[in-house]
Amino acid sequence: MIIRLKLDLLFNFISEDQVVKKFQEVKKKLDKDLKIYEELSGEMVNISDNKILKTEIERKQIILQMNIEEIRKLVNNFDNIIQNLTEKGLI
């Protein structure tokens, strides 16, 4: 858009005042888009680099691993009990 305005001015298709006016319109839109981009970029950084969230995730992963290990122990214990009862002919 800016290049087109520059060429229109260069070849006298439009006046300098018109180019300045159109450039200011384009600049306002670009400034608005830049502001939106900066806000979204900041939000992305806050989400992806959130130390509190990372700490909470790590804590929950540890708890999950502990629960998985406890379940494995219970399953093994259950298997042993079933095997003992089977060997004794109670099942």
PyMOL commands that place a pseudoatom at each C-alpha (Angstrom):
pseudoatom trace, name=CA, resn=MET, resi=1, chain=A, elem=C, hetatm=0, pos=[0.000, 0.000, 0.000]
pseudoatom trace, name=CA, resn=ILE, resi=2, chain=A, elem=C, hetatm=0, pos=[2.747, 2.431, 0.946]
pseudoatom trace, name=CA, resn=ILE, resi=3, chain=A, elem=C, hetatm=0, pos=[4.746, 1.608, -2.158]
pseudoatom trace, name=CA, resn=ARG, resi=4, chain=A, elem=C, hetatm=0, pos=[1.666, 2.165, -4.300]
pseudoatom trace, name=CA, resn=LEU, resi=5, chain=A, elem=C, hetatm=0, pos=[1.131, 5.586, -2.678]
pseudoatom trace, name=CA, resn=LYS, resi=6, chain=A, elem=C, hetatm=0, pos=[4.748, 6.470, -3.288]
pseudoatom trace, name=CA, resn=LEU, resi=7, chain=A, elem=C, hetatm=0, pos=[4.488, 5.491, -6.949]
pseudoatom trace, name=CA, resn=ASP, resi=8, chain=A, elem=C, hetatm=0, pos=[1.213, 7.393, -7.374]
pseudoatom trace, name=CA, resn=LEU, resi=9, chain=A, elem=C, hetatm=0, pos=[2.922, 10.479, -5.973]
pseudoatom trace, name=CA, resn=LEU, resi=10, chain=A, elem=C, hetatm=0, pos=[6.005, 9.943, -8.109]
pseudoatom trace, name=CA, resn=PHE, resi=11, chain=A, elem=C, hetatm=0, pos=[3.972, 9.777, -11.312]
pseudoatom trace, name=CA, resn=ASN, resi=12, chain=A, elem=C, hetatm=0, pos=[1.649, 12.599, -10.197]
pseudoatom trace, name=CA, resn=PHE, resi=13, chain=A, elem=C, hetatm=0, pos=[-1.478, 10.440, -10.114]
pseudoatom trace, name=CA, resn=ILE, resi=14, chain=A, elem=C, hetatm=0, pos=[-2.397, 11.954, -6.760]
pseudoatom trace, name=CA, resn=SER, resi=15, chain=A, elem=C, hetatm=0, pos=[-1.266, 15.029, -4.892]
pseudoatom trace, name=CA, resn=GLU, resi=16, chain=A, elem=C, hetatm=0, pos=[1.139, 15.099, -1.973]
pseudoatom trace, name=CA, resn=ASP, resi=17, chain=A, elem=C, hetatm=0, pos=[-1.678, 16.096, 0.388]
pseudoatom trace, name=CA, resn=GLN, resi=18, chain=A, elem=C, hetatm=0, pos=[-3.701, 13.063, -0.670]
pseudoatom trace, name=CA, resn=VAL, resi=19, chain=A, elem=C, hetatm=0, pos=[-0.686, 10.800, -0.174]
pseudoatom trace, name=CA, resn=VAL, resi=20, chain=A, elem=C, hetatm=0, pos=[-0.062, 12.210, 3.302]
pseudoatom trace, name=CA, resn=LYS, resi=21, chain=A, elem=C, hetatm=0, pos=[-3.720, 11.745, 4.240]
pseudoatom trace, name=CA, resn=LYS, resi=22, chain=A, elem=C, hetatm=0, pos=[-3.798, 8.148, 2.962]
pseudoatom trace, name=CA, resn=PHE, resi=23, chain=A, elem=C, hetatm=0, pos=[-0.465, 7.389, 4.612]
pseudoatom trace, name=CA, resn=GLN, resi=24, chain=A, elem=C, hetatm=0, pos=[-1.792, 8.622, 7.946]
pseudoatom trace, name=CA, resn=GLU, resi=25, chain=A, elem=C, hetatm=0, pos=[-4.798, 6.295, 7.566]
pseudoatom trace, name=CA, resn=VAL, resi=26, chain=A, elem=C, hetatm=0, pos=[-2.520, 3.365, 6.797]
pseudoatom trace, name=CA, resn=LYS, resi=27, chain=A, elem=C, hetatm=0, pos=[-0.268, 4.291, 9.719]
pseudoatom trace, name=CA, resn=LYS, resi=28, chain=A, elem=C, hetatm=0, pos=[-3.236, 4.356, 12.129]
pseudoatom trace, name=CA, resn=LYS, resi=29, chain=A, elem=C, hetatm=0, pos=[-4.263, 0.871, 11.019]
pseudoatom trace, name=CA, resn=LEU, resi=30, chain=A, elem=C, hetatm=0, pos=[-0.714, -0.428, 11.334]
pseudoatom trace, name=CA, resn=ASP, resi=31, chain=A, elem=C, hetatm=0, pos=[-0.379, 1.117, 14.809]
pseudoatom trace, name=CA, resn=LYS, resi=32, chain=A, elem=C, hetatm=0, pos=[-3.651, -0.530, 15.861]
pseudoatom trace, name=CA, resn=ASP, resi=33, chain=A, elem=C, hetatm=0, pos=[-2.522, -3.901, 14.485]
pseudoatom trace, name=CA, resn=LEU, resi=34, chain=A, elem=C, hetatm=0, pos=[0.863, -3.521, 16.213]
pseudoatom trace, name=CA, resn=LYS, resi=35, chain=A, elem=C, hetatm=0, pos=[-0.832, -2.814, 19.543]
pseudoatom trace, name=CA, resn=ILE, resi=36, chain=A, elem=C, hetatm=0, pos=[-2.982, -5.950, 19.186]
pseudoatom trace, name=CA, resn=TYR, resi=37, chain=A, elem=C, hetatm=0, pos=[0.110, -7.967, 18.253]
pseudoatom trace, name=CA, resn=GLU, resi=38, chain=A, elem=C, hetatm=0, pos=[2.039, -6.699, 21.283]
pseudoatom trace, name=CA, resn=GLU, resi=39, chain=A, elem=C, hetatm=0, pos=[-0.857, -7.552, 23.628]
pseudoatom trace, name=CA, resn=LEU, resi=40, chain=A, elem=C, hetatm=0, pos=[-1.211, -11.066, 22.216]
pseudoatom trace, name=CA, resn=SER, resi=41, chain=A, elem=C, hetatm=0, pos=[2.529, -11.585, 22.268]
pseudoatom trace, name=CA, resn=GLY, resi=42, chain=A, elem=C, hetatm=0, pos=[2.627, -10.566, 25.936]
pseudoatom trace, name=CA, resn=GLU, resi=43, chain=A, elem=C, hetatm=0, pos=[-0.210, -12.951, 26.776]
pseudoatom trace, name=CA, resn=MET, resi=44, chain=A, elem=C, hetatm=0, pos=[1.587, -15.778, 24.995]
pseudoatom trace, name=CA, resn=VAL, resi=45, chain=A, elem=C, hetatm=0, pos=[4.765, -15.143, 26.999]
pseudoatom trace, name=CA, resn=ASN, resi=46, chain=A, elem=C, hetatm=0, pos=[2.785, -15.050, 30.246]
pseudoatom trace, name=CA, resn=ILE, resi=47, chain=A, elem=C, hetatm=0, pos=[1.150, -18.371, 29.471]
pseudoatom trace, name=CA, resn=SER, resi=48, chain=A, elem=C, hetatm=0, pos=[4.199, -20.176, 28.121]
pseudoatom trace, name=CA, resn=ASP, resi=49, chain=A, elem=C, hetatm=0, pos=[6.703, -18.839, 30.670]
pseudoatom trace, name=CA, resn=ASN, resi=50, chain=A, elem=C, hetatm=0, pos=[4.556, -18.931, 33.798]
pseudoatom trace, name=CA, resn=LYS, resi=51, chain=A, elem=C, hetatm=0, pos=[6.840, -20.161, 36.604]
pseudoatom trace, name=CA, resn=ILE, resi=52, chain=A, elem=C, hetatm=0, pos=[3.971, -20.710, 39.054]
pseudoatom trace, name=CA, resn=LEU, resi=53, chain=A, elem=C, hetatm=0, pos=[2.129, -22.844, 36.519]
pseudoatom trace, name=CA, resn=LYS, resi=54, chain=A, elem=C, hetatm=0, pos=[5.296, -24.822, 35.740]
pseudoatom trace, name=CA, resn=THR, resi=55, chain=A, elem=C, hetatm=0, pos=[5.880, -25.460, 39.448]
pseudoatom trace, name=CA, resn=GLU, resi=56, chain=A, elem=C, hetatm=0, pos=[2.294, -26.619, 39.905]
pseudoatom trace, name=CA, resn=ILE, resi=57, chain=A, elem=C, hetatm=0, pos=[2.555, -28.945, 36.908]
pseudoatom trace, name=CA, resn=GLU, resi=58, chain=A, elem=C, hetatm=0, pos=[5.793, -30.442, 38.236]
pseudoatom trace, name=CA, resn=ARG, resi=59, chain=A, elem=C, hetatm=0, pos=[4.206, -30.967, 41.671]
pseudoatom trace, name=CA, resn=LYS, resi=60, chain=A, elem=C, hetatm=0, pos=[1.188, -32.700, 40.142]
pseudoatom trace, name=CA, resn=GLN, resi=61, chain=A, elem=C, hetatm=0, pos=[3.442, -34.882, 37.983]
pseudoatom trace, name=CA, resn=ILE, resi=62, chain=A, elem=C, hetatm=0, pos=[5.275, -36.054, 41.119]
pseudoatom trace, name=CA, resn=ILE, resi=63, chain=A, elem=C, hetatm=0, pos=[1.974, -36.836, 42.847]
pseudoatom trace, name=CA, resn=LEU, resi=64, chain=A, elem=C, hetatm=0, pos=[0.776, -38.683, 39.742]
pseudoatom trace, name=CA, resn=GLN, resi=65, chain=A, elem=C, hetatm=0, pos=[3.956, -40.773, 39.615]
pseudoatom trace, name=CA, resn=MET, resi=66, chain=A, elem=C, hetatm=0, pos=[3.562, -41.624, 43.309]
pseudoatom trace, name=CA, resn=ASN, resi=67, chain=A, elem=C, hetatm=0, pos=[-0.062, -42.690, 42.718]
pseudoatom trace, name=CA, resn=ILE, resi=68, chain=A, elem=C, hetatm=0, pos=[0.943, -44.815, 39.732]
pseudoatom trace, name=CA, resn=GLU, resi=69, chain=A, elem=C, hetatm=0, pos=[3.605, -46.535, 41.833]
pseudoatom trace, name=CA, resn=GLU, resi=70, chain=A, elem=C, hetatm=0, pos=[1.078, -47.168, 44.636]
pseudoatom trace, name=CA, resn=ILE, resi=71, chain=A, elem=C, hetatm=0, pos=[-1.383, -48.691, 42.140]
pseudoatom trace, name=CA, resn=ARG, resi=72, chain=A, elem=C, hetatm=0, pos=[1.373, -50.957, 40.769]
pseudoatom trace, name=CA, resn=LYS, resi=73, chain=A, elem=C, hetatm=0, pos=[2.164, -52.157, 44.290]
pseudoatom trace, name=CA, resn=LEU, resi=74, chain=A, elem=C, hetatm=0, pos=[-1.514, -52.853, 44.987]
pseudoatom trace, name=CA, resn=VAL, resi=75, chain=A, elem=C, hetatm=0, pos=[-1.916, -54.774, 41.719]
pseudoatom trace, name=CA, resn=ASN, resi=76, chain=A, elem=C, hetatm=0, pos=[1.183, -56.858, 42.481]
pseudoatom trace, name=CA, resn=ASN, resi=77, chain=A, elem=C, hetatm=0, pos=[-0.085, -57.517, 46.006]
pseudoatom trace, name=CA, resn=PHE, resi=78, chain=A, elem=C, hetatm=0, pos=[-3.474, -58.567, 44.627]
pseudoatom trace, name=CA, resn=ASP, resi=79, chain=A, elem=C, hetatm=0, pos=[-1.796, -60.883, 42.082]
pseudoatom trace, name=CA, resn=ASN, resi=80, chain=A, elem=C, hetatm=0, pos=[0.254, -62.473, 44.878]
pseudoatom trace, name=CA, resn=ILE, resi=81, chain=A, elem=C, hetatm=0, pos=[-2.831, -63.028, 47.025]
pseudoatom trace, name=CA, resn=ILE, resi=82, chain=A, elem=C, hetatm=0, pos=[-4.713, -64.617, 44.097]
pseudoatom trace, name=CA, resn=GLN, resi=83, chain=A, elem=C, hetatm=0, pos=[-1.717, -66.833, 43.308]
pseudoatom trace, name=CA, resn=ASN, resi=84, chain=A, elem=C, hetatm=0, pos=[-1.438, -67.981, 46.969]
pseudoatom trace, name=CA, resn=LEU, resi=85, chain=A, elem=C, hetatm=0, pos=[-5.153, -68.742, 47.160]
pseudoatom trace, name=CA, resn=THR, resi=86, chain=A, elem=C, hetatm=0, pos=[-4.976, -70.647, 43.880]
pseudoatom trace, name=CA, resn=GLU, resi=87, chain=A, elem=C, hetatm=0, pos=[-1.997, -72.698, 45.091]
pseudoatom trace, name=CA, resn=LYS, resi=88, chain=A, elem=C, hetatm=0, pos=[-3.889, -73.568, 48.274]
pseudoatom trace, name=CA, resn=GLY, resi=89, chain=A, elem=C, hetatm=0, pos=[-6.888, -74.613, 46.213]
pseudoatom trace, name=CA, resn=LEU, resi=90, chain=A, elem=C, hetatm=0, pos=[-9.182, -72.028, 47.759]
pseudoatom trace, name=CA, resn=ILE, resi=91, chain=A, elem=C, hetatm=0, pos=[-10.081, -70.546, 44.404]
for i in range(1, 91): cmd.bond("trace and resi %d" % i, "trace and resi %d" % (i + 1))
show_as sticks, trace
zoom trace
